[in-house]
Amino acid sequence: MKAKYAKEFFCFPDICIMCVLFLISFGFLIPNLTSIGPWIAFAFGMAAYSAAEYFTHRFLFHIKTPKNPFFLKLIKRLHYDHHVNPNNLHLLFLPVWYTLPNMAIAGAIAYFLTSSLVITNAFIAGVMIFLLFYEWKHYIAHRPVQPVSPWGRWMKKVHLWHHFKNENYWYGVTNPLYDWALGTFEDHKNVELSQTARNLEKRGK
């Protein structure tokens, strides 16, 4: 059963593309792993995506409903429609037309700061591996799969609170660190059931 879901995950086009790009990036990185700089840049890339996971989810994907039809269509595809239909596979993953330009911008900033292709590549490789980790955790949260570890089972439960209890809490998918630090983590028993958790477009209307 688990092999079935692993195949479904890795064969999804957007995930497959990101895996190939990561392998290419890491292949170029391997000869430089004898020095500490690329390892640090790799770790920074992972940390950067961990932060982006929370802040993008909270402040972009849960933005107040746009009035502009183009931006509304964009945000519906990126996140609103995922809340309407949380288990729809085609709405579950971030599309490459969103992730690739953002990684290109992150890479340009990294190169501007370091003037090093090796460090920039290491940073982007870190971003990509944490993106894939995020996508896997998000996928598992919405498929009928029981995570192996107690931590994984708990994080799945927390994410489902976000979808089915109240959309204003529990933005972290891979970890609750930023939720704890920024006041968006609560015991679900103390949080009111939201009438718009399944339809973000209706908030404030």
N, C-alpha and C positions, 0 to 999 in steps of 0.2 A: 504493500500500500504506500509506504513512504517513498519507494523508488518511483512510483507513478507520479507523485507530486514533485519530486526532484526533477523528473523529466519534463513535467509541465512547466516548471519554473525556468529551467535552463534553456528550454526550446522556445520560450516566448521571444519574439523577434527583438524587442527593445533590450531584454536581458542578455540575449545572445550577443548582440552588438556590443554591449558594455563589457561583457566577458572577453570578447576578442580584443577590444581596445586595451583592457587591463593587461592581458597577456603580452600584447605588443609592447606596452609601456614598461612592464616589469622585465621583459626580455632585454630592453635597452638599459635597464637599471642594474641588472645582475653584475656586470663587470665593475660597477662602482660601489658595490656593497662592502668593500674592504675598508672604506673610510666611514667616519661617523656622520659626516654632513648629510649624505643621502638618507640615512636612517632617521635622523632628526627631522628632515623635510617630509619624509614619509609619514612619521608620527604626527607632524603638524597638519598634514593633509587630512588624516583621519579625524583629528580633533576639529579641524575646520568644518568638515562635513557633519560631524556630530552637533556642532553649534547650529549649522545651517538647517539641519533637520528640524530643530525646535523653532527657530526664529522664522523660517520660511513657512512652516506649518501654521504657526500662530498668527503672524502678521501679514502674510501674503495670501495663503490659501483660505484663511478665515476672514479676509477683508470684507468690509461692509459691501453689500450687494452693489456692484457698479451699475450706473445708469446707462453708460455707453454700451451699445449692443455688442460691439467687437470685444471689449474687455469682459463683458458678462459671458460671452461664448467661450472666451479663453479660460476664465476662472472656473466655469462650469466643467470644462473638460479636465482641467488640472485637479479640481478637488470637489466642487459642489456636487457633481453627479456621482462621485464616489460615495458621498454620504447618503444620497438617495438610494443607491444600489451598491452597498458595500462589498458584495461578493462577486460583482461583475469583474472578470479577469482583465478586460480591456480598459477598465477604469482604475484598476488597482495599482498599476505601475506608472512611474513617471515616463512620459514619452521622450524619445531621444531628441525631438525638436526643441524640447525644453532643457534637457540636461546637457547636451553638447555645447550650445552657446554659453551656458553658465560656466561650464568647465573651461571653455576657451577664455572667458573673461578672467576667471580665477588664475589660469595659467599665465595670462598676459601680466596680471598684477604681480604674480610670483617672479616672473622674469624681470620685470621692471625693478623689483626690490633686490634681486640677487644677481642679475646679469649672468646667470648660470643655467644652461640648458639641462645639465645633470640634476641640479637641485630642483628646477622647475618640474622636470619629468618625475622626480621622486615625490614631490608634493602632489602632483596630479594623480600619480599611482595610488597614493594614500587616500585621496578623495574618492577615487573610483572603487577601491576595495571597501571603503566604508559605505559608499552608495549601494554596492551590491549586498553588503551585510544588512543595511536598512531595508532594501527591497525584499530580502529573504524573510526578515522578521515580520515585515508588513504582510507578506504573502501568507506566512504561517498563521498570522493572527486571523486571517479571513478564510482559511481553508479548514476542512474537518481533519486537522492534524493535531495530535497532542505533542507539544514540545517535550523534549527529553528531560530537561532540567527543571527543578522547581522555579528557578528564576525565569526561565522561558515561559513556563505556564502562567506565572504571575504577570509578566509583561503582556502576554496575550490577553489576559483578563482585563488589565488596565486599559489597553487600547480599545477593547470592546465597550468599556464604560464610556469612552470618548464618543463612540458611535451611537450607543443606544441609551445612555443615561444623560449626558450633558456635554455638548460640544465645546464648552468654555473651559474645560479642564483636560488634563492628561494628554498634552500634545506630543510628548516623547513616545517614540515607537521602539527604539532600541534601548533606551534607558530613561529614568525619571529625574536625572540630575538637574536639568534646567527647570523642570516643573517644581521640584523642591525649592530651588534657589529663588524662583520668580513668582511663587505663590499660586501656581496653577495645579498643585497636587493636593487633593483632599480625599479623605475616606469617602467612598461612594455613598455610604449610609447618611452622610451629612450634606449631600448635594441633591438639590431638587431635580426632578425629572424635567428635562427641557422639551418643549413642544416642537422645537426646530432642529433637534439633533439630526433628524433624517432629512431635513430640507433647509439648508443654510440660506438659500435664496429668499426664504420667507421671513428672515429675521428683520424686525423693525417695521414690518408692513402691517 
